[in-house]
Amino acid sequence: MSARPPRSGAGADRWAVPAGGAASFTWEYGGGREQLLALYQRGKDRQWDAMRRIEWDQEVDPADPLGTPDEVLPLHGTSYWQRLTTADRCELRTHYAAWQFSQFLHGEQGAMICSSRIVQSAPDLDAKFYAATQTMDEARHVEIFSRFLSEKLAMDYPINDSLRVLLDNTLTDSRWDMPYLGMQVLIEGLALAAFGLLRDTTSKPLPRQLLAYVMQDEARHVAFGRMALRDYYRQLSSTELADREEFVIEGCHLMRNRLRGTEVLENFGVPAAAAARIIEESSYLRLFRRTLFSRIMPCVKDIGLWSPEVQDTFADLCDGDPQSSTLDRLMRQDEEVAERLDAERFAAEERARAQEVTEMVSLGQES
């Protein structure tokens, strides 16, 4: 069985979205919220260069780019899996990695555009300050995922339709808080959870490294959305809150569809209906979805969008078992993982330099 290449439609290289909203200026240059200004300082302190911090010379096996077990592939255990040759299964792993990282890439470009939109439309200067640092973060993430796809996998997939719809809904809404809600809470929150699951399951050093470093930035971004929206939503009427809760419900269902990856199965000759059924019946993907939505649930609750309808949505998305995560603890862990990777890398470099000095001294003594 030979896979078809990823499909692209007409005009796939460009997508113009008529973004809503107005630019907001403020003449209140002094002061600001202490927590947001502290986050802005942290955003400045934690800027880094993807060219230097990531070890791009690490090899990636195109036949097994992520080193995850066969069981994470939805086709595993089905009759379609039995028909695949060893070469087909290797190609399937490449396609799945390309599909996952392509959706990461498209989401990060969306985040870059949305954070620049927040700079434009947020009414407060402290929020504009932080969103400016996030725009730079997101540009770096686009650079990272694009390079990984082009140099290590030589393959990419077009944007998933559900992600496209959510980005369109987020950017065309004229209310200033909607880029926060659509991007910082939903898209970024789910991306952060997906990055974490993949970071903790891959056995390959390069994808683990770049995911860990991206997650170190993303933890700040989700915190930004929580801070900015929590205060604002306390001022809204029940009607205004209900409208935003409806947006959350629709967005969560779109994100659930984004996680399916049926287009990969279709590229391996699986009919669309069968691909959808296989995805729904995959025990790994059910666990995957449950874990992802459990991670963003406390953020939605924290900002005050926690009506019975929203609670029912999360219960459904988590298969009736909505185990809420401790978000602050998880974000501290994300920071620590990246810091440990840096410490291990620098320790290895120090050992290599020490060994080189020892060898040079030995050579001098022998001569």
PLY file of the C-alpha trace (Angstrom):
ply
format ascii 1.0
element vertex 367
property float x
property float y
property float z
element edge 366
property int vertex1
property int vertex2
end_header
0.00 0.00 0.00
1.49 3.33 -1.04
0.33 6.52 0.65
-0.84 9.49 -1.34
1.04 12.72 -0.65
-0.71 15.25 1.61
-3.44 17.05 -0.27
-3.60 20.77 -0.86
-6.38 22.79 -2.40
-6.44 25.75 -4.76
-4.90 28.84 -3.22
-3.42 26.77 -0.39
-0.40 29.05 -0.05
-2.50 32.03 1.04
-5.50 32.60 3.30
-6.86 36.12 3.74
-9.09 36.67 6.79
-11.01 39.96 7.08
-10.16 40.54 10.75
-12.65 42.54 12.82
-12.08 45.01 15.62
-10.51 48.44 15.99
-7.07 49.58 17.05
-7.13 50.86 20.63
-4.77 53.61 21.82
-4.30 54.55 25.45
-2.60 57.61 26.90
-2.23 56.04 30.35
1.44 55.17 30.20
2.14 54.83 33.90
1.31 51.95 36.21
-0.50 48.81 35.17
-1.40 45.51 36.79
1.49 44.17 38.81
1.03 40.56 37.73
0.84 41.41 34.04
3.88 43.67 34.23
5.78 40.88 36.00
4.74 38.49 33.23
5.92 41.06 30.66
9.31 41.22 32.40
9.49 37.43 32.37
8.61 37.43 28.69
11.53 39.78 28.00
13.93 37.82 30.18
13.07 34.49 28.53
13.59 35.43 24.89
15.87 32.94 23.10
17.24 32.16 19.66
16.02 28.95 18.03
19.12 28.81 15.85
21.41 28.60 18.91
19.40 26.95 21.69
18.19 23.94 19.69
20.71 21.35 18.50
19.57 21.12 14.90
22.39 18.75 13.91
20.68 15.88 15.76
19.57 13.21 13.31
15.88 12.31 12.89
15.02 8.90 11.43
12.34 9.59 8.80
11.04 6.04 9.26
10.48 6.63 12.98
10.74 10.39 13.63
9.11 10.41 17.09
9.95 6.97 18.47
6.45 6.46 19.85
4.99 2.94 20.12
2.78 1.46 17.38
-0.19 1.53 19.75
-0.50 5.33 19.42
-1.31 4.97 15.72
-5.09 4.66 15.20
-4.68 2.00 12.50
-2.86 -0.31 14.92
-4.91 -3.41 15.66
-7.24 -2.96 12.67
-7.47 -4.98 9.49
-5.90 -2.04 7.64
-2.82 -2.31 9.87
-2.43 -5.98 8.99
-2.30 -5.11 5.29
0.55 -2.64 5.74
4.08 -3.75 4.91
6.97 -2.76 7.17
7.80 0.04 4.73
4.15 1.19 4.77
4.17 1.36 8.58
7.32 3.45 8.54
5.71 5.78 6.03
2.59 5.99 8.20
4.71 7.10 11.17
6.27 9.80 8.99
2.86 11.00 7.83
1.47 11.14 11.37
4.46 13.10 12.62
4.15 15.46 9.65
0.42 15.89 10.27
0.90 16.59 14.00
3.71 19.08 13.53
1.94 20.74 10.60
-1.09 21.45 12.80
1.28 22.74 15.50
2.84 25.00 12.87
-0.49 26.34 11.58
-1.72 26.92 15.13
1.46 28.83 16.02
1.06 31.10 13.00
-2.51 31.71 14.15
-1.16 32.52 17.62
1.35 34.96 16.14
-1.41 36.79 14.26
-3.80 36.74 17.24
-1.17 38.06 19.67
-0.38 40.90 17.27
-4.13 41.55 17.12
-4.16 41.78 20.95
-1.40 44.43 20.76
-3.70 46.34 18.45
-7.04 45.95 20.24
-6.40 45.42 23.98
-7.48 48.53 25.90
-4.69 48.40 28.51
-1.01 49.11 27.96
0.21 46.30 30.25
-1.61 43.77 28.05
-0.18 45.36 24.90
3.32 45.11 26.40
3.03 41.40 27.13
1.30 40.57 23.83
4.23 42.18 22.01
6.63 39.69 23.65
4.27 36.84 22.84
4.20 37.85 19.17
7.97 37.34 19.10
7.60 34.00 20.90
5.08 32.80 18.34
7.27 33.87 15.44
10.05 31.73 16.94
7.68 28.76 17.24
6.64 29.11 13.59
10.33 29.14 12.68
11.00 26.00 14.76
8.13 23.85 13.51
8.62 24.96 9.91
12.29 24.03 10.03
11.61 20.66 11.64
9.07 19.79 8.94
11.18 20.95 6.01
14.61 19.70 7.15
13.79 16.57 9.14
10.56 15.23 7.64
10.47 16.83 4.16
6.68 16.73 4.34
3.83 18.89 5.61
0.03 18.81 5.75
-2.45 21.62 5.06
-4.33 23.24 7.93
-7.08 21.12 9.44
-10.57 22.42 8.55
-11.69 22.68 12.18
-8.63 24.70 13.17
-9.24 26.98 10.19
-12.85 27.58 11.29
-11.87 28.39 14.87
-9.15 30.79 13.72
-11.63 32.43 11.35
-14.21 32.82 14.15
-11.58 34.23 16.49
-10.10 36.77 14.07
-13.33 38.04 12.50
-15.00 38.77 15.84
-14.76 42.52 16.57
-14.74 42.20 20.39
-11.27 42.78 21.83
-11.40 39.83 24.23
-12.11 37.16 21.60
-8.48 36.66 20.45
-7.69 35.98 24.10
-10.52 33.49 24.45
-10.12 31.74 21.11
-6.33 31.66 21.04
-4.94 31.99 24.58
-7.49 29.74 26.25
-8.67 27.25 23.62
-6.05 26.87 20.88
-2.99 27.58 23.04
-4.37 25.61 25.97
-4.97 22.49 23.89
-1.68 22.92 22.04
0.15 23.11 25.36
-1.46 19.87 26.49
-0.71 18.15 23.16
2.91 19.33 23.25
3.25 17.92 26.75
1.88 14.49 25.89
4.15 14.22 22.87
7.17 15.60 24.75
6.69 12.93 27.42
6.16 10.02 24.99
8.73 10.66 22.27
12.03 8.86 22.69
13.81 11.11 20.18
15.96 13.96 21.53
15.31 16.65 18.91
11.49 16.68 18.99
11.60 16.40 22.78
13.95 19.37 22.98
12.03 21.69 20.71
8.68 20.80 22.32
10.08 21.42 25.81
11.41 24.84 24.84
8.21 25.86 23.08
6.21 24.78 26.13
8.31 27.00 28.36
6.98 29.96 26.36
3.42 28.62 26.12
3.03 28.37 29.90
3.38 32.18 30.05
0.89 32.66 27.22
-1.87 30.68 28.90
-1.20 32.57 32.15
-1.59 35.83 30.21
-5.02 34.82 28.93
-6.17 33.85 32.41
-5.02 37.12 33.97
-6.49 39.36 31.28
-9.89 37.65 31.00
-10.58 36.79 34.63
-10.91 40.45 35.69
-12.81 41.50 32.57
-15.38 38.70 32.68
-16.34 39.59 36.24
-17.78 42.82 34.82
-19.94 41.22 32.12
-23.66 40.57 32.22
-25.09 37.06 32.26
-26.08 37.50 28.59
-22.55 38.51 27.60
-21.06 35.60 29.54
-23.52 33.16 27.95
-22.41 34.36 24.49
-18.79 33.63 25.33
-19.68 30.27 26.85
-21.37 29.37 23.58
-18.12 30.29 21.81
-16.17 28.01 24.18
-18.55 25.10 23.56
-18.36 25.47 19.79
-14.58 25.97 19.94
-14.06 22.85 22.05
-15.98 20.74 19.58
-13.95 22.17 16.73
-10.74 21.37 18.62
-11.99 17.84 19.22
-12.39 17.44 15.46
-8.95 18.96 14.90
-7.38 16.12 16.91
-8.70 13.32 14.71
-6.28 13.23 11.78
-8.63 11.34 9.50
-6.90 12.92 6.49
-3.81 10.83 7.23
-5.80 7.60 7.15
-7.52 8.65 3.95
-4.11 9.20 2.37
-3.42 5.54 3.12
-6.52 4.39 1.29
-8.94 4.19 4.23
-12.43 5.40 3.22
-13.56 8.56 5.04
-16.36 6.85 6.99
-14.08 4.01 8.10
-11.35 6.51 9.05
-13.79 8.44 11.25
-14.96 5.22 12.94
-11.39 4.03 13.58
-10.46 7.38 15.13
-13.50 7.32 17.41
-12.79 3.76 18.54
-9.07 4.28 19.20
-8.50 3.78 22.93
-5.28 5.81 22.80
-6.96 8.78 21.13
-9.82 8.69 23.64
-7.26 8.89 26.43
-5.42 11.59 24.49
-8.55 13.75 24.14
-9.54 13.22 27.76
-6.11 14.32 28.95
-6.06 17.38 26.69
-9.46 18.73 27.69
-8.82 18.00 31.36
-5.84 20.32 31.13
-7.72 23.33 29.75
-10.82 22.82 31.90
-9.42 24.65 34.99
-8.54 27.67 32.84
-12.08 27.95 31.47
-13.44 27.59 35.00
-10.97 30.14 36.39
-12.00 32.90 33.99
-15.65 32.46 34.93
-17.13 30.60 31.95
-18.46 27.63 33.88
-22.18 27.30 33.23
-23.91 23.89 33.42
-23.77 23.75 29.61
-19.99 24.25 29.60
-19.60 21.64 32.35
-21.65 19.15 30.32
-19.48 19.85 27.27
-16.29 19.01 29.15
-17.87 15.93 30.70
-18.72 14.74 27.19
-15.29 15.59 25.79
-13.66 13.72 28.69
-15.90 10.65 28.23
-17.80 11.36 31.42
-14.63 11.55 33.52
-13.57 15.22 33.64
-10.57 15.00 35.97
-9.43 18.60 36.36
-5.69 19.24 36.26
-3.80 21.54 38.60
-2.79 24.05 35.95
-0.24 26.03 37.96
1.59 22.87 38.98
1.68 21.60 35.38
3.08 24.92 34.15
5.82 24.86 36.78
6.69 21.36 35.61
6.86 22.58 32.00
9.36 25.25 33.05
11.41 22.70 34.99
11.62 20.23 32.08
13.10 22.90 29.79
15.52 24.03 32.49
16.68 20.43 33.07
17.31 19.95 29.35
19.45 23.10 29.32
21.34 21.97 32.42
22.01 18.51 30.94
23.16 20.01 27.65
25.49 22.54 29.26
26.89 19.87 31.61
27.64 17.64 28.61
29.35 20.54 26.83
31.46 21.26 29.92
32.51 17.61 30.12
33.43 17.61 26.44
35.52 20.76 26.88
37.24 19.30 29.95
38.02 16.11 28.04
39.44 18.15 25.17
41.71 20.09 27.55
42.88 16.83 29.16
43.71 15.36 25.76
45.65 18.49 24.75
47.64 18.39 28.00
48.42 14.72 27.45
49.61 15.40 23.93
51.87 18.17 25.22
53.40 15.90 27.83
54.10 13.19 25.27
55.84 15.54 22.82
0 1
1 2
2 3
3 4
4 5
5 6
6 7
7 8
8 9
9 10
10 11
11 12
12 13
13 14
14 15
15 16
16 17
17 18
18 19
19 20
20 21
21 22
22 23
23 24
24 25
25 26
26 27
27 28
28 29
29 30
30 31
31 32
32 33
33 34
34 35
35 36
36 37
37 38
38 39
39 40
40 41
41 42
42 43
43 44
44 45
45 46
46 47
47 48
48 49
49 50
50 51
51 52
52 53
53 54
54 55
55 56
56 57
57 58
58 59
59 60
60 61
61 62
62 63
63 64
64 65
65 66
66 67
67 68
68 69
69 70
70 71
71 72
72 73
73 74
74 75
75 76
76 77
77 78
78 79
79 80
80 81
81 82
82 83
83 84
84 85
85 86
86 87
87 88
88 89
89 90
90 91
91 92
92 93
93 94
94 95
95 96
96 97
97 98
98 99
99 100
100 101
101 102
102 103
103 104
104 105
105 106
106 107
107 108
108 109
109 110
110 111
111 112
112 113
113 114
114 115
115 116
116 117
117 118
118 119
119 120
120 121
121 122
122 123
123 124
124 125
125 126
126 127
127 128
128 129
129 130
130 131
131 132
132 133
133 134
134 135
135 136
136 137
137 138
138 139
139 140
140 141
141 142
142 143
143 144
144 145
145 146
146 147
147 148
148 149
149 150
150 151
151 152
152 153
153 154
154 155
155 156
156 157
157 158
158 159
159 160
160 161
161 162
162 163
163 164
164 165
165 166
166 167
167 168
168 169
169 170
170 171
171 172
172 173
173 174
174 175
175 176
176 177
177 178
178 179
179 180
180 181
181 182
182 183
183 184
184 185
185 186
186 187
187 188
188 189
189 190
190 191
191 192
192 193
193 194
194 195
195 196
196 197
197 198
198 199
199 200
200 201
201 202
202 203
203 204
204 205
205 206
206 207
207 208
208 209
209 210
210 211
211 212
212 213
213 214
214 215
215 216
216 217
217 218
218 219
219 220
220 221
221 222
222 223
223 224
224 225
225 226
226 227
227 228
228 229
229 230
230 231
231 232
232 233
233 234
234 235
235 236
236 237
237 238
238 239
239 240
240 241
241 242
242 243
243 244
244 245
245 246
246 247
247 248
248 249
249 250
250 251
251 252
252 253
253 254
254 255
255 256
256 257
257 258
258 259
259 260
260 261
261 262
262 263
263 264
264 265
265 266
266 267
267 268
268 269
269 270
270 271
271 272
272 273
273 274
274 275
275 276
276 277
277 278
278 279
279 280
280 281
281 282
282 283
283 284
284 285
285 286
286 287
287 288
288 289
289 290
290 291
291 292
292 293
293 294
294 295
295 296
296 297
297 298
298 299
299 300
300 301
301 302
302 303
303 304
304 305
305 306
306 307
307 308
308 309
309 310
310 311
311 312
312 313
313 314
314 315
315 316
316 317
317 318
318 319
319 320
320 321
321 322
322 323
323 324
324 325
325 326
326 327
327 328
328 329
329 330
330 331
331 332
332 333
333 334
334 335
335 336
336 337
337 338
338 339
339 340
340 341
341 342
342 343
343 344
344 345
345 346
346 347
347 348
348 349
349 350
350 351
351 352
352 353
353 354
354 355
355 356
356 357
357 358
358 359
359 360
360 361
361 362
362 363
363 364
364 365
365 366
